Amino acid sequence: MDGHGHDEPVDENLPERDDLYANPGVHEHLWRPTDVDPKAEKRAERQVATLFTLSALCTVLFVVCYVVVGPDETLAGFGAQNLLFGLTLAGALLFLGIGIIQWARKLMADQEIVEYRHPARSSDEDRATTIEALNTGIGESGIGRRPLVRNSLLGAAGLLGVPAVVMLRDLGPTNAQVTENPPFPGSGITNTIWDKGMRVVRDVVGTPIRPEDMQIGDLINGEPEGIYVSPWDGEPLEGVALQVNKSKGAVVLVKMEPEEIIPGTGRENWSVDGILCYSKICTHVGCPISLYERTTHHLLCPCHQSTFDLADSARVVFGPAARPLPQLALAVDADGYLVAQSDFDEPVGPSFWERG
C-alpha cells in the first residue's frame, strides 16, 4: 500500500525472487597441507608445542627477574625490573596466544558448515545436537590424542599463575609488622600521624589556625602539621610517607553554635568554641568529602551520597556508609592555635578485616 492507504500496482514483468537471488552454492573445499600430509601435521604439532614451551620459559624468566633484578636497577634508562617484567609476561601471553591460533588453524578439524537461522530459543533437538557437536569438536581438536600439544599447553597455561602469586609479595608487610617497626610516622592502617599537641594547619598552604579565624558556618580543609615538619626528625615528609599521611590525616574543620552540638559519650570536651574536627575520608570507600550544608550541618560525600551530621558526632543520616566519620579531639596550645588532643581513637577510612 502507498502512503494514502491505496494498493500499489504490481509490475507483472518483474522476475521471480528465486531468479534474483540464485543460490551460489558452496565452493570446493581446499584441504590444508596438514590435512593431507602426515609430515606437515607432525611439523605443525611440534611448532605449536614449541610456542607453548616458549611461553612457559618466559613465565619462568619472569620469576627469575623478580628474584635476581633489584627494584633500583636500570636498563636503557628505564627501571630494569619493571621493563623485564613487562617483556617476559608479554612474551608468555604472546607465545601462548600464537600457539593456540596455530593449533586451531593447522591441527583442529577443518569443516565448512551451513546453518539456517532459527528462533531465539533452540529446540530440544537442536540443543542435543549442539552438545553432540561440542563433544565432537573436543574430539576433533585432537587434544586427547595429541599429548605433546596438550601437555605443553597445560604447562604454559598453568605456569601463568606463578607471576600472580609472586607479585602478591609486593603487597607489603602486614599491619602488625608495620606497627612493630614503623618505617615512617603515621605508617600502618590503624593509626595516623596525628599526635597530642600537633597543630591543625590549612591544606596546601600549611598555616596554623586560631579559633577566632573561623566564623559560624565555615568549613576549612585541614592537614596535620606533621606532614610539613616531621615529628621524628623535624624535616618535611617526602615521597610515600608524605602521600600516605596527606591521605590519612586529612580533616575538615567546621564551626557552629556550641548549643547546636550533640557531643558523643566522652566527647564533651572535643570541640573548641563550636569548632569540630572530623576525618575527611568517607567511611564507605574512602572518597574525600567537603560538600557542606551549613544550615543542616550535613557533610555529603560526592561519590555515593553518604551524608553525615557533623553536629551529632558525624552520624550517618543517608547513603551506603555504615559508620560515622572519626572525630579528632581539639584543644588550643599556648600560642592560641588549634591542636589535636591525640590521634583518632579509631582507624580512618573504609572498613577492613581487622577493624572492630
VMD Tcl script that draws the C-alpha trace (Angstrom):
set ca {
  {0.00 0.00 0.00}
  {1.11 3.58 -0.61}
  {1.18 6.39 1.96}
  {-2.54 7.14 1.41}
  {-3.77 3.63 2.08}
  {-4.21 2.60 -1.59}
  {-2.89 -0.61 -3.08}
  {0.21 -0.03 -5.15}
  {0.26 -1.53 -8.68}
  {2.33 -4.66 -9.17}
  {4.60 -4.95 -12.19}
  {3.86 -8.40 -13.58}
  {7.02 -8.25 -15.68}
  {9.31 -8.49 -12.64}
  {11.18 -11.83 -12.46}
  {10.53 -14.31 -9.70}
  {12.51 -13.84 -6.45}
  {14.40 -17.07 -6.97}
  {15.72 -15.65 -10.27}
  {17.01 -12.53 -8.47}
  {18.80 -14.46 -5.73}
  {20.20 -17.59 -7.18}
  {21.88 -19.99 -4.77}
  {25.63 -19.61 -5.37}
  {26.32 -22.94 -3.75}
  {29.44 -23.85 -1.76}
  {32.90 -23.57 -3.29}
  {35.02 -26.65 -3.49}
  {36.75 -27.23 -0.20}
  {40.54 -26.69 -0.19}
  {42.32 -29.02 2.17}
  {45.19 -27.74 4.29}
  {48.66 -29.26 3.97}
  {48.30 -30.71 7.46}
  {45.11 -32.49 6.40}
  {46.77 -34.44 3.60}
  {50.44 -34.64 4.59}
  {51.31 -36.51 7.82}
  {54.76 -34.90 7.86}
  {53.25 -31.39 7.74}
  {50.88 -32.40 10.53}
  {53.73 -33.54 12.75}
  {55.71 -30.41 11.91}
  {52.76 -28.21 12.87}
  {52.35 -30.15 16.12}
  {55.99 -29.51 17.00}
  {55.60 -25.82 16.14}
  {52.62 -25.46 18.47}
  {54.39 -27.32 21.26}
  {57.47 -25.11 20.78}
  {55.34 -21.96 21.14}
  {53.77 -23.29 24.32}
  {57.23 -24.17 25.65}
  {58.49 -20.65 24.89}
  {55.51 -19.27 26.81}
  {56.43 -21.42 29.79}
  {60.07 -20.31 29.53}
  {59.03 -16.62 29.58}
  {56.98 -17.26 32.71}
  {59.99 -18.85 34.40}
  {62.15 -15.88 33.33}
  {59.58 -13.55 34.93}
  {60.18 -15.23 38.29}
  {63.94 -15.21 37.75}
  {63.88 -11.45 37.03}
  {61.86 -10.89 40.19}
  {64.48 -12.69 42.27}
  {67.67 -11.52 40.53}
  {66.98 -7.94 39.39}
  {66.67 -5.31 42.11}
  {63.96 -2.62 42.05}
  {66.57 0.15 41.83}
  {68.48 -1.21 38.82}
  {68.10 0.47 35.43}
  {68.30 -0.77 31.84}
  {68.46 1.58 28.84}
  {67.27 4.42 31.04}
  {64.25 2.51 32.35}
  {63.59 0.64 35.58}
  {65.12 -2.75 34.80}
  {62.74 -4.77 36.93}
  {59.52 -3.33 35.52}
  {60.89 -3.48 31.96}
  {61.84 -7.14 32.29}
  {58.55 -7.92 34.00}
  {56.67 -6.44 31.05}
  {58.77 -8.19 28.40}
  {58.67 -11.65 29.99}
  {54.97 -11.57 30.85}
  {54.13 -10.20 27.40}
  {56.20 -12.98 25.85}
  {54.41 -15.62 27.90}
  {50.99 -14.39 26.80}
  {52.08 -13.77 23.20}
  {53.58 -17.23 22.63}
  {50.60 -18.87 24.32}
  {48.18 -16.96 22.10}
  {50.10 -17.65 18.89}
  {50.32 -21.33 19.80}
  {46.56 -21.59 20.28}
  {45.93 -19.80 16.97}
  {48.33 -22.11 15.12}
  {46.73 -25.13 16.74}
  {43.28 -24.00 15.58}
  {44.44 -23.13 12.04}
  {46.58 -26.16 11.32}
  {45.51 -29.06 13.52}
  {41.87 -28.73 14.55}
  {39.15 -30.13 12.28}
  {38.55 -28.07 9.12}
  {34.90 -28.23 8.09}
  {32.52 -25.87 6.32}
  {29.05 -25.74 7.86}
  {25.89 -24.09 6.54}
  {23.29 -23.29 9.21}
  {19.98 -21.57 8.60}
  {18.57 -19.03 11.00}
  {16.41 -20.38 13.77}
  {14.27 -18.92 16.56}
  {15.99 -17.36 19.54}
  {15.13 -20.35 21.70}
  {16.58 -23.52 20.22}
  {14.53 -26.65 20.22}
  {15.44 -29.58 22.40}
  {16.69 -31.43 19.36}
  {18.96 -28.51 18.44}
  {20.31 -28.35 21.95}
  {21.07 -32.05 21.91}
  {22.73 -31.62 18.53}
  {24.80 -28.70 19.87}
  {26.06 -30.75 22.78}
  {26.89 -33.56 20.42}
  {28.72 -31.12 18.13}
  {30.62 -29.73 21.11}
  {31.74 -33.19 22.12}
  {32.66 -33.89 18.51}
  {34.67 -30.66 18.37}
  {36.54 -31.64 21.51}
  {37.36 -34.93 19.89}
  {38.35 -33.35 16.60}
  {40.60 -30.82 18.32}
  {42.88 -33.76 18.92}
  {43.62 -32.77 22.49}
  {43.05 -36.34 23.60}
  {45.31 -37.92 21.01}
  {47.97 -35.21 20.90}
  {49.67 -35.47 24.30}
  {52.59 -33.27 23.24}
  {50.29 -30.34 22.42}
  {48.04 -30.98 25.41}
  {50.82 -31.25 27.97}
  {52.75 -28.24 26.66}
  {49.53 -26.16 26.69}
  {48.68 -27.19 30.24}
  {52.24 -26.46 31.34}
  {52.29 -22.99 29.76}
  {48.82 -22.03 30.99}
  {49.44 -23.45 34.45}
  {52.68 -21.52 34.91}
  {50.90 -18.23 34.13}
  {49.50 -18.32 37.65}
  {53.01 -18.13 39.11}
  {53.58 -14.38 38.34}
  {50.34 -13.53 40.13}
  {51.46 -15.45 43.20}
  {54.94 -13.91 43.07}
  {53.59 -10.37 42.78}
  {51.47 -10.87 45.91}
  {54.73 -10.44 47.81}
  {54.74 -6.76 46.76}
  {51.56 -6.09 48.72}
  {53.90 -5.08 51.52}
  {54.25 -6.01 55.18}
  {51.29 -6.75 57.42}
  {49.86 -4.09 59.69}
  {51.34 -5.86 62.72}
  {54.83 -5.69 61.17}
  {54.42 -2.01 60.33}
  {53.16 -1.21 63.83}
  {56.09 -3.02 65.42}
  {58.70 -1.43 63.17}
  {57.18 1.69 61.50}
  {59.21 2.94 58.51}
  {57.86 6.49 58.98}
  {55.45 8.31 61.31}
  {51.81 7.52 60.62}
  {52.51 4.24 58.80}
  {50.08 1.38 59.18}
  {46.31 1.19 58.77}
  {45.24 1.58 62.40}
  {46.81 4.96 63.16}
  {47.74 8.29 61.58}
  {50.45 10.92 62.11}
  {48.19 12.93 64.41}
  {49.56 13.16 67.96}
  {48.99 15.13 71.14}
  {49.79 18.81 70.65}
  {50.12 18.61 66.83}
  {48.66 21.72 65.20}
  {45.88 21.67 62.64}
  {47.04 23.60 59.58}
  {45.27 24.69 56.40}
  {45.57 22.33 53.48}
  {48.11 23.30 50.76}
  {49.39 26.47 52.49}
  {50.19 24.83 55.84}
  {49.34 27.81 58.07}
  {48.09 27.12 61.62}
  {44.54 28.07 62.62}
  {43.23 30.07 65.57}
  {39.63 29.63 66.77}
  {38.92 33.30 66.04}
  {39.91 32.78 62.38}
  {36.67 30.88 61.81}
  {33.11 32.18 61.56}
  {29.85 30.33 62.16}
  {29.18 28.11 59.11}
  {32.81 27.98 57.95}
  {34.40 24.75 56.71}
  {38.18 24.50 56.38}
  {40.14 21.65 54.82}
  {43.00 20.85 57.16}
  {46.07 18.68 57.49}
  {48.36 17.66 60.37}
  {51.36 19.95 60.80}
  {53.46 16.78 60.95}
  {53.41 16.38 57.18}
  {55.31 19.69 56.88}
  {57.57 19.19 59.90}
  {58.11 15.51 60.76}
  {57.70 14.71 64.48}
  {60.62 12.29 64.13}
  {63.38 14.47 62.77}
  {61.84 17.91 62.18}
  {62.25 17.58 58.41}
  {59.39 17.76 55.85}
  {57.98 14.39 54.79}
  {58.67 13.30 51.22}
  {57.62 10.59 48.77}
  {55.48 7.73 50.05}
  {55.49 9.00 53.65}
  {54.09 12.36 52.55}
  {51.37 10.90 50.32}
  {50.27 8.34 52.92}
  {49.98 10.90 55.68}
  {48.27 13.51 53.50}
  {45.63 10.97 52.53}
  {45.11 9.51 56.01}
  {45.48 12.68 58.05}
  {43.20 14.95 56.01}
  {40.45 16.57 58.12}
  {37.64 19.10 57.88}
  {37.06 21.80 60.47}
  {33.55 23.24 60.90}
  {32.22 25.91 63.22}
  {28.66 26.08 64.50}
  {26.83 27.44 67.52}
  {28.03 25.49 70.58}
  {24.45 24.78 71.67}
  {23.79 23.02 68.34}
  {26.42 20.37 69.05}
  {25.26 16.98 70.34}
  {28.51 15.54 71.75}
  {29.02 11.79 71.86}
  {29.65 9.99 75.10}
  {33.06 11.04 76.41}
  {33.42 13.73 73.74}
  {32.09 16.68 75.70}
  {35.47 18.47 75.57}
  {36.43 17.59 71.98}
  {35.30 20.91 70.49}
  {36.66 24.44 70.88}
  {34.20 27.37 70.74}
  {31.86 25.37 68.50}
  {34.68 24.12 66.23}
  {34.64 20.40 65.44}
  {37.18 18.35 63.53}
  {36.47 15.15 61.58}
  {38.33 12.89 59.18}
  {37.87 13.99 55.58}
  {37.86 10.36 54.38}
  {34.44 8.78 53.83}
  {33.88 5.57 55.77}
  {32.22 3.95 52.76}
  {35.03 3.55 50.19}
  {37.42 6.33 51.19}
  {36.43 9.26 48.98}
  {37.43 12.77 50.22}
  {34.49 14.81 51.48}
  {33.99 18.60 51.64}
  {30.43 19.33 50.44}
  {28.96 21.07 53.49}
  {25.45 22.36 54.07}
  {25.78 24.90 56.86}
  {22.08 25.11 57.82}
  {21.72 21.37 58.49}
  {25.39 20.70 59.36}
  {25.35 17.82 56.87}
  {28.51 16.76 55.05}
  {27.90 14.99 51.73}
  {30.23 12.54 50.01}
  {30.24 13.26 46.25}
  {30.97 9.67 45.29}
  {27.94 7.77 46.60}
  {25.98 10.45 48.51}
  {26.71 9.22 52.00}
  {25.64 12.06 54.33}
  {26.95 12.74 57.84}
  {25.51 15.01 60.55}
  {28.55 16.87 61.90}
  {26.53 18.33 64.78}
  {25.79 14.80 66.01}
  {29.22 13.10 66.03}
  {29.11 12.73 62.20}
  {26.25 10.25 62.42}
  {25.28 8.71 59.07}
  {21.89 10.08 58.00}
  {21.84 8.83 54.40}
  {23.73 6.67 51.95}
  {25.78 3.46 51.99}
  {28.32 4.45 54.65}
  {27.93 2.23 57.72}
  {29.98 4.21 60.25}
  {30.28 7.84 61.37}
  {33.35 9.85 60.40}
  {36.12 9.51 63.01}
  {36.34 12.66 65.15}
  {39.59 14.34 66.18}
  {39.59 15.85 69.67}
  {40.66 19.53 69.58}
  {42.36 21.81 72.07}
  {44.25 25.13 71.99}
  {48.01 25.39 72.61}
  {49.86 28.10 74.47}
  {50.07 30.23 71.33}
  {46.32 30.08 70.74}
  {46.37 27.67 67.79}
  {44.12 24.64 67.32}
  {45.87 21.37 68.13}
  {44.92 17.70 68.45}
  {44.48 16.17 71.88}
  {45.65 12.81 70.47}
  {45.42 10.64 67.38}
  {42.00 9.47 66.20}
  {40.57 6.93 68.61}
  {39.67 4.64 65.67}
  {41.08 3.92 62.20}
  {40.11 6.37 59.46}
  {38.69 5.45 56.08}
  {36.61 2.46 54.97}
  {36.25 -0.71 56.99}
  {38.71 -3.59 56.72}
  {39.06 -7.07 58.13}
  {40.99 -6.13 61.30}
  {38.68 -3.28 62.23}
  {36.33 -3.60 65.20}
}
mol new
graphics top color blue
foreach p $ca { graphics top sphere $p radius 0.5 }
foreach p [lrange $ca 0 end-1] q [lrange $ca 1 end] { graphics top cylinder $p $q radius 0.2 }
display resetview
